[in-house]
Amino acid sequence: MRPNRSANLSVIALSPETSRAVLAVARDYASAISGSLGRLVFSLAYFVALANTLPIEDFGLFATASATGVVLSRLLAFGFVSPLYRAATVRPRLVGTYMAGFVALGALSLPLIAVCGAIAYKLFFDGLMDWRLFALVIATEAVIWRGTEAVIITLNGCNRFGRAAILTVFGTMLRAAGAVGLAFAPQGDLALWCWIYLAANTTSLAVASAFFYPGGRLRLAPRLYGRRMRDSIAVAGADVMFYVQMELDKILVLSLAGPRLAGIYAIIMRLVDLTAVPVRAFSMLLVQKLMRAPALLARLRTRIAIEAGIFVVSTAALAFLVLILWFRPTLLGNQVAEVAPLVGLALLVPGLRNLVEYEAELLYARGQTLLRALNFALLGGMKAVLLSYVLTRLSETPDVIWWLNPVFLVIYAASVLLTYSAMRLPARVL
């Protein structure tokens, strides 16, 4: 008896609705990843130009000040970018109203950012970096570039991934152009770079505001914002904790080991950051789907498959880079070549680090913002203790870099326990 080919094909073939859904997801991911890949190219150019122009010590200072600015940027508008993104995703007609709230709350949050920046300077940078240059970096990261990010986030929420990609690439391109310009300047020092960095990011914000804002008349509605402030502040606290535990290592290395090791560490972690490009695009789309369907990750097999994929892709990306630098150590410049032999020692760090970031997005998508903040407070404290122990017990740079693998493994294990325990609770939607 011959098999019924048409019956078999009917099992394998996708229904028209499923086919359209798969194609839509693929199209959205292609649009999102195009911006990330473009950003990757220009980020690499920016990194190579800057890391080979500034002395390693100055590069470490700038990278650490920039990381501090990224942490403080989550205080802008008291985290109101979260309700803005949720509105763009679920209720796009309210984008103008929520953007007006973001701008107003952003202005009110500036004194808080200034005070926190002054405290950070006194604790970690006093005597190492001119306070005026530090203030320039903080203002650029925490206010100017964060404003551009708000437009990009809104565009993504509205499913305008192509425009968001263009704006992302444009901002990175301007910074890369500034770094290349610094390389050809007669006196390419840290002070000049801070001013160039400010100018490049200010241009990005101006272009984003004038040409990329997705529309909707700005209209203040204070009573509407009041109902969202609890979630907003919880998200701000969670984001600050998230970036503290993500960026705390740079600050600790600077404080406990000095600017040179901080520069080496910053170069390695910058290369590690490049592996997160495809993961972040994927996480963004998954977050949007979870907002609309919180039970999407109910099956254990699905969770394991996604996390395994993230780890494999991230690790393979760094392994590929290590292989290239093994044969061509000067590919990214002579100064980066000094650090190239150390990159492979941190082979497991990208996958573990990207998984912790991915799990953070799961709780955000489900509206579990308070638990997310508590989780990151615990993870940040754990990271501080473990990394401080490593830095105070080891003096050789290769040993410090290798021990990052078990440090991040312990942090990831804690993140798994905290995240998936929290996901047993009911999700909160907009």
N, C-alpha and C positions, 0 to 999 in steps of 0.2 A: 504493500500500500504506500503510495507516494505521499510525502509530507505536504501539508497544505501551506504553500509558500505565502499565500496572501494572508493567512491567519497569523503566521510568524511575523510577517512584516507589520501587521496591524498592532502586534504587541510591542514591537520595537519602535515604531513610528510615534512621533510626538503629536499630540492633538494640536490643532491650529492655535488654540489659546495658549498652550504651554510653549509652543514654538515662538509665538510673539513675545511671551514673557521672558524667555531665554534670550532672544535677540535684544530686547529692551535692556536687560541687565548687562549684556555684553557691550551694547552701545554706550550705556552710562559709564561702565567701567573704563572703556576705551577713552571716553572724553575725560574722565577724572584722571586716569593714569597718564594721559598725554601731557597734562599740566605738570604732573609729578615728574615725568621723564624729562620734560623741558627744563624744569627746575633743577633736576639732577645734573644735567649737562652744564648749566650755568653755575650751579653751586660748586661743581668740581673746578670750573675755571676760576671762580672766586676764591676757593680754598687754595688752589695751587699758587695763584698770584700773591695772595696775602701771606700764606705760610712761608713763602720763599722770599718775601720782601722784608717783613718785620723780623727782628731777632726772635728766637724761640721764647725768650723771657717776656717780651712785649706781646707776642702772640698769645701766650698763656694769660697775661693780664687782661687783654681784650676779650678773649674767649670766656674768661671767668666773669668779667663785668657784664658781657652780653648775656650769659646764663642767668646772672642775677636779675637783669632787666626782663628776661623772659618770665621768670618767677613773678616779678612785680607786675607784669603786664596783665596777669589774671585778676588783679585788683581793679583794673580799669572798669568803670561803670558798675562796680560791685558785682561783677559776674553777669551783668544783664545781657551779655552776648548769648547766653544759653536760652532765655525766653525768646530772643530775637531769632535764633536758629530754629527753635521749635515752631514759632509762628510761620517762618518761611517754609518749613516742611509741611505743616498741617493746615495752616490758615494764611496763605500767601497774600490775601487781601489786606491783612493787618501789618504788612511789612513796614509801611511808612510810619504807622503809629509806634511800632516797637523800635524802629530806628531812631525816631525822635527821642524816645525814652533813653536809648543807649547814649545818644549825644549829650543829653542833659545830665544823666547820671555820671557820664564820663567826666564832665567838668567838675562835678561835685566830689569825685574821687581823687582828683589831682593832689590835694593836700595830704591825703593818706599815703599815696605813692611816694611823695616827696619825703615824708617823715620816715617811712620804711627804708627808702633809699639811703637816707642819712645814717640810719642805724647800721645798715649793711656796710656802708663805707667805713664807719668807725670800727666795726668788728673785724673786717677782713682786708680792707684795702688801704687803711691809713698808713702812710709812710712808704707804700709801694706804688701808688698811682695818684696823680694830681686829681684833686676832687672835682675840678671843672671838667676834665676829660671823662671822669666817671659819670658825672651828671649828664653829659652829652649822650653817652651810651645808654644810660637808663631812660632818658627822655625819648630817644630814638626807638628803643625796643618796646618800652612799656606803654607809650602813648601813640607815636606816629605809625610804627609798623603794625601795632595792634589794631589801630583804626583801619588800616588797609585789610588786615585779616578779617575784620568784621564784615566788610563788603564781600570778600571772598566766601566767607561762611554763609552769608545771606544768599549769594548766588548759588552755592551748592544746595542749600535748603530748597531753593526754588527750582531745582533740577536744571539749572543753566550751567552745566558742567563745563561746556566749551568756553564760555566767557570767563568763568572762574579760572580755568586753566590758562587762558591768555594773560589774565591779570597776574596770576602767580608767576608765570614765566617772565613777564615784564619786570616785576619787582626784583626777581633774582638776577635778571640780566643787567639792571641798573647797578646793583651792588657789585656784580662781576666786572662791569665796565669801570666802576670806581676803583676796584682793587688793581685792575690792569693799569689804570692811570697812575695809581700810587707807585707801582713798580717802575714807571718811567719818570717819576718826579725826581728832581735833583736831590731833595731831602725827604725821602719817604719814611717818615717816622710815625709813631703812634698818635701824636697830636694831630698831624695832618689827616691821618686816616679817620679819626673820630669825626672831624668836620666833613670829610667826604661821605662817610657813612650816613651822617645826618642829612646831607643834601640829597643823596640817592633815595633814601626812604621817604623824605618829604615829597619828592617828585612823584613817587609811587602813590602816596596818599592823595595828592592833588589829582592825578589822572584817574584813580579809582573813584573819587567823589564826583568828578566832572563827567566821566564817560561810562562807568561800569555800574553805578548804583542801579539796582533792578527796577526802580520806579516806586510810585506810591508817594503821595504828598506827605511831608513830615507834619505830623499833628500830635501834640502832646495829649495824653489821656492819663493823668496821675492816678485816678481810681483803678484803672486797669492794671497799672504797674504794681500797685500795692499788693494785689493778689499774687503777683509773681515774685515778689522780693524774697520770700522765704526760700524758694527754689533757687533764685539767682544767687543769694548769699551762700547757700549750701554748695552750689556749683563753684563759686569763686573760691571758697575754702578748700573744696576738693581739688580744684585745679592748682591752687597754690601748693597744697600738699603733694600733688602728683609731680609738679615740676621741681619742688624741693627735693623729693627723693630721686628725680631724674637728673637734676643738675647739681645736687649737693656734693657729688664726688669731686667736681672741678673746684669748688670752694674749699673742700677739705684738703685736697692735694695742694692747693696754693697756701693754705694756712699751715699745714703740717710739714710740707716738703719743699716749699719755695717756688718761685716763678719758673725755674727751668723745668722741673719735673711737671709742673702744671702745664707748660707749653707742650711737652712731649705727650702728656696725657690728653690734652685738648686735640692734638693732631690725630691720635689714635681714635678717640671718640668721635671725631668728625667723620672719619672713614667708616666707623660703625654706623653713624647716623644715615649714611647713604643707603644702607641695606633696608631701611624702614620705608623707602619710597613706595614700592608696590603694596606693602602691608597697610600703610595709612590710607591709600586710595580704597582698598578693599574694606577696611574698617569703617570708613565714612559711609559707604553704601549699605553695609550691614546694619549700622546704627539707624539709618533711615528706615530700613525694613523692620527692625525691631520696634521702632516707635509705632509703626502701624500694626505689627503682629508680634506682640511680646512672647508668644509661645514658639517662635521660630526655632529656638535652640533647645527645645524640650528633650530631644533624644541625645543620650550620652555619646552614641557613635558619631553624631554630627559634630559635637563639641570636640571630641578627640581628633577627628579628621581635620578640622579647621586649625586647631593648635599645632598638630603635627606638620601641616602644610606651611604654616607661618615659620616654624622653627627650621624646617628644611630649606625653604627659600632664603631665609635670612643668613643661615650658616653657609650655604652654597655661595651666596653673593660675596661674603667676606673671604671665603676660601679661594674664589676666583681672583679676587683682588690680590690676595697674598701670593698666588701663583704668578700673576703678572709682575708684581714687584720683586719676586725672587729672580726672574730673568732680566727685568729692566728696573733696577732699584731707583734710578734717577728719572723715571718716567714722570713723576709728579714734582720734580725739582730736586736740587742738591740738598736742600735743608730737610725736606721730607724723607730723602734717602737715608738720613741718619736714623730716622725712626722706623723705617720700613722693616728691618729685621724683627722688631718687637710686635708688629701687628698680628702675626699669626699666633702669638701667645694668648691673645684674647678671642680665640676662635668661637667659643660658645656664647660670648657676651651678646652679640647682635640678636640671636634667636631668643634668648632669655629676656633681654631688655624689651624687644618688640612684643613678646607675649604678655609681659606685665602691662604695657601700654594698651594692647588689644583688650585685655580683661577690664581695664579701666573704662574703656568705651562701652563695654557690655552693660555695666551698672548705670552709666550715663543714659544709654538708650532706654533703659527700663525705668528711668526716673528715680533711681535709688541714690540720690545725690548725697544725703547725709551719711549713709553707710559708706559710700565712695570716699567721702572726706575722712571718715574714721579709719578706713583701710589704709589710706595713703599716709596718715599720721603714723600709723604703726609701721608701715613699710619704710617710711623715711627715717624713723628712729632706729629701726633695725639696720638700715644701710649705714647710718652715721656710726653706729657702734662697731659694726663689722669692718668698715673701711678704715676707721680710726685705729682699730687694732692692727690691721695689716700695715698701715703707714708708719706706726710707731714701733713695730717689731721688725720690719724689713728695711734694709738700707739700699739694696741693689734694685735698680729699675726693672730688669727682667723679672725678678721675683714678684715685685709689686704687680706688674701687668698680668702675670700668670694667675695670681691669686684672685684676680677679678672674677674668674670663672666660678669658683665655689661661692664667692660672695653673691653673685647674681643668681646662682642656682638656689641658694637658701631664700633669697628674696622672692624668686619666682614660686617656690614651693609654698611660701606663706601667702602669696597673692592668690594661688589656686584655692587654698583652703578658705580664705576670706571671701573671694569673689563668688565661688559656686555655693557656699553656704548662704550668702546673701540672695542669690538667685532662686533659692527655694521659697522666698517670700513673694507675695503678690507684687506685680509690676505696678508702677504709677504712671499714668499717661497724662498728656496735656488736657 
